[in-house]
Structures are given as structure tokens and as C-alpha cells.
Amino acid sequence: MKLNSAKEVWIARVIAWVVLGIISCGIIFSATFILGPSLFAIPDLNDTIALAVFCPGAESSSTQEGASTPTTSDPNGTRGHTVEITCYFADGSTKIIRNEQFALASIGGMFGIGGLIGILITIPLMLLPIFIIRRKKEPV
């Protein structure tokens, strides 16, 4: 799109950025809350995130998954399984990632990755008005 003056170009770019900003908010929201939770389908990704957060530099780890237990005091309430990861370091020390830590790291990591993917999609969109909306060249 070629416009006649610099003022027209910048008005058009600002309008485009407002519209793209609204669209980008929708993309980021969708990526965070739709794509993010779907990342749980990738095998061992949540284990990898928890290890990166709580045991950086660990040589190996072992995962113990427990039985399904009630998550509330209501016997008819929701149930969830427990996970405990033991990290082994080169100096012989160990560290245990508790179930609560594992849940926070894996859930936060999945939503965070979804949000980052949304941001990476919207960055090129926000740059488009600079390349598409230009001023006409003066005839020589």
C-alpha cells in the first residue's frame, strides 16, 4: 500500500498496529490456554521442565509415580496421581522434587511455553505494517 505523505503513512501504520495488537492478544491468549495444555501430550516434557527448574546440572534422575489420591478432603472430589523425582548429582548428593514442586513446574512450564509460542507468532505480525505501508516514491 503506497500513500502520498508521511503523515498518511504513520496514521495508517498506527491503525494497523492497533488492529494487529487486538489480534495478537487473541493469538497469545489462544496459544497460552489452548496450545499450552496440549503440550502435556508430549512424553516426558513435564519431567524435563521440572528437572531444568529444580535440578539444573543433575547427572541422572529417577521418577516414582504414586497411586491416585484425593486432592480435596471431600471423598467424592477430584483425584490425582503423585509424582516424586529424585535427582542425582556428580558429587553424590541427591535432591528430591516433591509432588507440589513438580506440579507447579510442569503446569507453569506448559502454559509458559504456549505463551512464548504465541509471542513468537505475533512478532512478525507487528512488523508487517513497516514493510507493507509505504510512501509513494516521487517521480524523477
Secondary structure, DSSP 8 states (H G I E B T S, - for coil): -EESSHHHHHHHHHHHHHHHHHHHHHHHHHIIIIIHHHGGGSTTHHHHHHHHHH-TT-SEEEEEEEEEEESSS-TTS-EEEEEEEEEE-TTS-EEEE-HHHHHHHHHHHHHHHHHHHHHHHHHHHHHHHHHHSEE-----
